[in-house]
Amino acid sequence: MLAGTILSVVIGILLYALAIWVVGKLGLGLKVSGFVPAIVAAIVIAVVSALIVWLAGALGLSLGGFLGAIIHLIIAALVLIFAGNIVKGLKVKGFVPALIAAVAIAVVSWLIDGVVGLLF
């Protein structure tokens, strides 16, 4: 059971890294020098995002609806900027490009999940 959970996390990180790498190739304000920095960025983003979600829950904050979506987008952009500052090989050109990249990563991740879902 634990092995299945670990495998799911590893596959999820690799798929999210693929999305980051693809968006980096699209020239939307995010540059990734290779797949390894994309993997490191995916791990950093996952950990920071999980901490933010945990903290919001601990504070009793509910982030639903349209306002919640906007807040999630802003947080995703800020997390991308943070990751760009600490992950060698990941560059974010600013806040607006980070917003665009965050939307693009979400769309690419959704598409990848859809393809993987069709295959398995």
C-alpha positions as a Markdown table, in Angstrom:
| # | Residue | x | y | z |
|---|---|---|---|---|
| 1 | Met | 0.0 | 0.0 | 0.0 |
| 2 | Leu | 2.8 | 2.4 | 0.9 |
| 3 | Ala | 4.7 | 1.5 | -2.2 |
| 4 | Gly | 1.6 | 2.4 | -4.3 |
| 5 | Thr | 1.3 | 5.8 | -2.6 |
| 6 | Ile | 5.0 | 6.5 | -3.1 |
| 7 | Leu | 4.7 | 5.5 | -6.8 |
| 8 | Ser | 1.7 | 7.8 | -7.2 |
| 9 | Val | 3.6 | 10.7 | -5.7 |
| 10 | Val | 6.6 | 10.1 | -7.9 |
| 11 | Ile | 4.5 | 9.8 | -11.1 |
| 12 | Gly | 2.6 | 13.0 | -10.1 |
| 13 | Ile | 5.8 | 14.9 | -9.6 |
| 14 | Leu | 7.2 | 13.7 | -13.0 |
| 15 | Leu | 4.0 | 14.6 | -14.8 |
| 16 | Tyr | 3.9 | 18.1 | -13.1 |
| 17 | Ala | 7.6 | 18.5 | -14.0 |
| 18 | Leu | 6.7 | 17.6 | -17.6 |
| 19 | Ala | 4.1 | 20.4 | -17.6 |
| 20 | Ile | 6.6 | 22.9 | -16.2 |
| 21 | Trp | 9.1 | 21.9 | -18.8 |
| 22 | Val | 6.6 | 22.2 | -21.6 |
| 23 | Val | 5.5 | 25.6 | -20.5 |
| 24 | Gly | 9.1 | 26.6 | -20.2 |
| 25 | Lys | 9.5 | 25.8 | -23.9 |
| 26 | Leu | 6.5 | 27.9 | -24.9 |
| 27 | Gly | 8.2 | 31.2 | -24.0 |
| 28 | Leu | 5.5 | 32.5 | -21.6 |
| 29 | Gly | 7.9 | 34.1 | -19.1 |
| 30 | Leu | 9.2 | 30.9 | -17.6 |
| 31 | Lys | 12.5 | 29.4 | -18.6 |
| 32 | Val | 13.7 | 25.9 | -17.6 |
| 33 | Ser | 17.2 | 24.8 | -18.5 |
| 34 | Gly | 16.3 | 21.1 | -18.6 |
| 35 | Phe | 14.1 | 18.4 | -17.2 |
| 36 | Val | 16.0 | 18.0 | -13.9 |
| 37 | Pro | 15.4 | 21.6 | -12.9 |
| 38 | Ala | 11.7 | 21.0 | -13.8 |
| 39 | Ile | 11.6 | 18.0 | -11.4 |
| 40 | Val | 13.2 | 20.1 | -8.6 |
| 41 | Ala | 10.8 | 22.9 | -9.3 |
| 42 | Ala | 7.9 | 20.5 | -9.2 |
| 43 | Ile | 9.0 | 19.2 | -5.8 |
| 44 | Val | 9.5 | 22.7 | -4.4 |
| 45 | Ile | 6.2 | 23.9 | -5.8 |
| 46 | Ala | 4.4 | 20.9 | -4.4 |
| 47 | Val | 5.9 | 21.3 | -0.9 |
| 48 | Val | 5.3 | 25.1 | -0.7 |
| 49 | Ser | 1.8 | 24.7 | -2.1 |
| 50 | Ala | 1.0 | 21.9 | 0.4 |
| 51 | Leu | 2.2 | 24.1 | 3.3 |
| 52 | Ile | 0.1 | 27.1 | 2.1 |
| 53 | Val | -3.0 | 24.8 | 1.8 |
| 54 | Trp | -2.3 | 23.4 | 5.3 |
| 55 | Leu | -1.8 | 26.9 | 6.8 |
| 56 | Ala | -5.0 | 28.2 | 5.2 |
| 57 | Gly | -6.9 | 25.2 | 6.6 |
| 58 | Ala | -5.4 | 25.6 | 10.0 |
| 59 | Leu | -6.5 | 29.3 | 10.0 |
| 60 | Gly | -10.0 | 28.3 | 8.9 |
| 61 | Leu | -9.7 | 30.1 | 5.6 |
| 62 | Ser | -12.0 | 28.8 | 2.9 |
| 63 | Leu | -10.9 | 29.6 | -0.6 |
| 64 | Gly | -13.8 | 28.7 | -2.8 |
| 65 | Gly | -15.7 | 30.3 | -5.7 |
| 66 | Phe | -14.4 | 32.9 | -8.1 |
| 67 | Leu | -12.5 | 34.9 | -5.5 |
| 68 | Gly | -10.9 | 31.6 | -4.3 |
| 69 | Ala | -9.8 | 30.9 | -7.9 |
| 70 | Ile | -8.2 | 34.3 | -8.2 |
| 71 | Ile | -6.4 | 33.9 | -4.9 |
| 72 | His | -5.2 | 30.4 | -6.0 |
| 73 | Leu | -3.8 | 31.9 | -9.2 |
| 74 | Ile | -2.0 | 34.7 | -7.4 |
| 75 | Ile | -0.6 | 32.1 | -4.9 |
| 76 | Ala | 0.5 | 29.9 | -7.8 |
| 77 | Ala | 2.3 | 32.8 | -9.4 |
| 78 | Leu | 4.0 | 33.7 | -6.1 |
| 79 | Val | 5.1 | 30.1 | -5.6 |
| 80 | Leu | 6.5 | 30.1 | -9.1 |
| 81 | Ile | 8.5 | 33.2 | -8.4 |
| 82 | Phe | 9.7 | 31.7 | -5.1 |
| 83 | Ala | 10.8 | 28.5 | -6.9 |
| 84 | Gly | 12.5 | 30.5 | -9.6 |
| 85 | Asn | 14.6 | 32.2 | -6.9 |
| 86 | Ile | 15.8 | 29.0 | -5.3 |
| 87 | Val | 15.9 | 26.4 | -8.1 |
| 88 | Lys | 19.0 | 26.6 | -10.3 |
| 89 | Gly | 17.8 | 26.4 | -13.9 |
| 90 | Leu | 14.4 | 27.9 | -13.4 |
| 91 | Lys | 13.9 | 31.6 | -14.3 |
| 92 | Val | 10.6 | 33.6 | -13.9 |
| 93 | Lys | 10.6 | 37.0 | -15.6 |
| 94 | Gly | 8.2 | 38.7 | -13.2 |
| 95 | Phe | 4.8 | 38.6 | -11.6 |
| 96 | Val | 2.6 | 38.9 | -14.8 |
| 97 | Pro | 4.6 | 36.3 | -16.7 |
| 98 | Ala | 4.3 | 34.1 | -13.5 |
| 99 | Leu | 0.5 | 34.5 | -13.7 |
| 100 | Ile | 0.5 | 33.5 | -17.3 |
| 101 | Ala | 2.9 | 30.6 | -16.7 |
| 102 | Ala | 0.7 | 29.4 | -13.7 |
| 103 | Val | -2.4 | 29.3 | -16.0 |
| 104 | Ala | -0.4 | 27.6 | -18.7 |
| 105 | Ile | 1.0 | 25.0 | -16.3 |
| 106 | Ala | -2.5 | 24.3 | -15.0 |
| 107 | Val | -3.8 | 23.8 | -18.6 |
| 108 | Val | -0.9 | 21.6 | -19.6 |
| 109 | Ser | -1.2 | 19.6 | -16.4 |
| 110 | Trp | -4.9 | 19.1 | -17.1 |
| 111 | Leu | -4.2 | 18.0 | -20.7 |
| 112 | Ile | -1.5 | 15.5 | -19.5 |
| 113 | Asp | -3.8 | 14.1 | -16.8 |
| 114 | Gly | -6.5 | 13.7 | -19.5 |
| 115 | Val | -4.1 | 11.8 | -21.8 |
| 116 | Val | -2.8 | 9.6 | -19.0 |
| 117 | Gly | -6.3 | 8.9 | -17.9 |
| 118 | Leu | -7.2 | 7.7 | -21.4 |
| 119 | Leu | -4.2 | 5.5 | -21.5 |
| 120 | Phe | -4.7 | 3.8 | -18.1 |
